Amino acid sequence: MVHKQTPPADWSHRRTRYDPPVLNEAIAAAQGVTEQIEGQIAIAAQLMGLPEDEVRPEVLKATTQTNARHTGSTYVRQRRTEVVVERRGTRIPRP
């Protein structure tokens, strides 16, 4: 017969900690979801629980910073890679 172990009494008092995202994290997440500025503002505001008017200047500032980084000769061309799988015959062991 297997004896079931009971969890320690301290485990029943544990609480999950909730930390809302920092504004920069919310903006980065919104930029990853959509490229539209108004959509980014709405998403970041919902993640932070703030009105859109408070988030708008920070999103616009972050957008100009990311656009400045991607302009110029730093453009990287994405290449398609093709994978070919060939089947080999069975190996015959040598004596």
PyMOL commands that set and color helices and strands:
alter all, ss='L'
color gray80, all
select helices_A, chain A and resi 9-13+23-33+37-48+52-70
alter helices_A, ss='H'
color red, helices_A
deselect
rebuild
show_as cartoon
